[in-house]
Amino acid sequence: MLGRIAAQAHLSERTLVRKFRAATGTSVLGWVIRERLNRAKALLEATDFPVGEVAVMSGFGSTESMRRQFEKSVGISVGAYRRTFRTGQREGRAAG
C-alpha cells in the first residue's frame, strides 16, 4: 500500500512517510486505520448492516480484524458501541 501511494505522489516511500507524519502527526497506516474506524462507527450508528458488511464497507480485510482494531482503539466491542451510539433513524436493512 505504501509503495502505491508513494508512486502516485511521485515520492520515495521514505519521503512520503516523513512528509505525511509532518503534515498529519501520524503514520500513513495509523491514518488509514483511523479513517476505517471512523467509517465503521458511522455505519454502526446509522445502519442495521451486519458487522461483517460494516467491516467490508469500512475497508477491513475481515470481521475479526475490524473487531480487534475496534476494541484496541475504541476500548469497547463493536456490539457495545452499536448499542450505545445507535441513532433512531437507520439506513440499510435489519441485522440478521
N, C-alpha and C positions, 0 to 999 in steps of 0.2 A: 504494500500500500504506500509506504513512504517513498519508494522509488518512483512510483507512478506520479505521485503528487509533485515530487521534485522535478521530474522530467517535464510535466506540464507547466511548471513555473520557471523552467529553464535555469534551475539552480542545482548545485550538488546537494546530496542529502544532508551533508554536514551544515552547509549554509542555510538550507531550509530549516533545519532543526534550530539553529541559532537564531535566525530571524523570527521564526514562529514563536519561540519562547520569549523573545524580547517584546514581541507585539501582544502576546496573549497572557504571558505569565505561566504557561503550562506547555506540556509536550503535545505533539500532534495526536498521539494516541489518547492522551488524557482528555483532550478537547473532543475527539470523536466519541469517546465513551460518555462524556458528559452530555453531548448532544443526543446520543441514542437514549440515554436515561431520561432526558427531558421529553423526548418524543413518547417514550413508553409511559411516563407519568401522565402526559396529556391524554393518551389513549385510554389508560386505566381509569382516569377521572371521568371522561366524557363518553365512553362507549361500553358496550357489552361484549366486545370481541373477546374470545377466549385468549388466555395468556399466551398460548402458542402462536396465535396470529399476531398478537401485540409484539411478541419477540421478533417475528419476521418483519413486520411493518416498521419496526424500530431499528432494523439493521443488525440484530444479534444473530449469531450463527445457529443458536438453538435456544429452546426454552430454558434449559439448565444454565447456559452461560448468562442469560439475562437475569435469572433468579439469583445466581451467585453474585454478579456485579451489582445488582439492585440492593441486596442485603448488605454487601460490603460498603457501598457508597451512601445509601439512604438510611440504613440502620434498621429497617423493618422489612418484612416479607412483602412480596408482590400482593398477595391476598390481603394482608393487613392494610397496605397502602390503599388498595382499591376500596375496601370497606370504610376507611377513614375519610378519603377525599372524593369519593364518587359524588358527582353532581346529580341534580334531579332529572334534568333532560338529557337523554342519552341518544347517541347515534349508533348505528350498527345493529347487529342482531343480538338476541339473547344469548347469554353464555350457555354452553351445553356440555 
